[in-house]
Amino acid sequence: MRQRNEEHTMSKQTRRAIRELSKNVEKNTPRIRKALAKRGKKADPVLVFIGAQYFDCLTRLANE
């Protein structure tokens, strides 16, 4: 059986999008946790993760 080359399993665009989402999560998770703590809410890890991915977009939509 031939082994698949791991480098070519995803396109460059897909890898870039995954890296960008990862950076957004890393950057925005503390911001979301801080905002929830300020309001006295408990942070659900799944919701924090999803919110962190799209935090900037959601903030722009909220301000419109």
N, C-alpha and C positions, 0 to 999 in steps of 0.2 A: 504494500500500500504506500502511496505517496503521501508525504506530510505536506500540509499546507504551509506556505510561508506566512508567518504571523504578520509580517510587515504589510502585506497586501490584502488583508482581510477587510480593512475599512478604507474608504477613500480619504484623501487628504482633507476634504471638506468636513467629513464626519468626525475625523480625529480633532480638527480645529474646533468644531462645535462642542465636542465633549470637553476639551480643555477649557473652553470659554465658560461653559456651565460650571465646571469644577472651580474655576477662579471666582465666579460669581457667588457660589455657595460659600467658599472660604471667606470672601470679603463681607458678605451680607449676613451670615449666621450670627455673629456677635451683635450686629445692629438690630436684628429682629428680636433676639433674646433680651437685649437691653430695653427695647420698646415694650415688650410684653411684661418684663419685670417692673417697669415704671408704672404700668397700669395694674399691677398686682395679679397678673394672669400666669398660669403655669404653662410652660412651653412644651407642646407636643412635638417630639423630634421629627416626626414625618411631616407635619405641617410647617415646621421651621425649615426643613430641607426644601420643600416645594416652594415656599415663599422666598427663600434665599436665591433660588434659581432665577426668579423673575422679579426681584424686589425693585429694581430700577424702573422697569416697565410698569409695574403696579403703582409705584409712586407717581410716575408721570400721569397715568390714567386718573389717579385720585385727585391730582391737582388741576385737571381740566374741568 
